[in-house]
């Protein structure tokens, strides 16, 4: 398994902890930007998240409690084209 070198993420997440709703819990204490005083993610903010094995993903902060931040991953338009095509074939 190859790792992605020198990838900059706002937050790290554990890829095995992604829920069905695509929400992951992250920690500011263990993030690449943990020492950055200007980094203050709040609900509604877009951030980049990564797991060091795959390229960064974009996600929206859904909740924050202190140093814990929950982010819903944005997978883009995955599956949209095939869904539209099937719906149009009726």
C-alpha positions, -999 to +999 in steps of 0.1 A: +000+000+000+016+033-011+014+064+010+009+099-003+039+120+006+039+156+017+001+159+016-013+189+034-045+183+053-063+206+077-074+175+097-065+138+098-092+111+100-092+073+104-106+059+071-120+029+090-143+052+111-163+067+082-200+064+090-228+057+066-235+094+066-199+100+056-192+118+089-158+114+106-146+126+140-113+143+140-092+160+167-075+194+165-048+181+189-037+155+164-041+176+132-014+190+109-027+224+118-030+218+155-004+245+163-020+270+139-038+296+161-056+309+130-072+275+123-106+276+140-130+253+121-166+260+129-199+243+117-204+251+080-167+256+072-151+237+044-118+219+054-095+193+038-092+160+055-068+131+048-057+097+061-021+097+048-029+068+024-053+086+000-054+121-015-071+148+006-109+151+005-130+181+011-155+181+039-178+204+057-177+208+095-210+196+110-202+199+147-175+210+170-169+204+207-137+218+220-109+200+201-132+175+186-145+183+151-169+163+130-166+165+093-190+152+066-169+141+036-178+155+002-174+128-025-186+151-052-210+137-078-202+101-074-230+080-090-250+110-102-245+104-139-256+067-138-286+076-116-298+103-140-294+080-170-314+052-153-342+076-142-344+090-178-349+056-194-383+050-179 
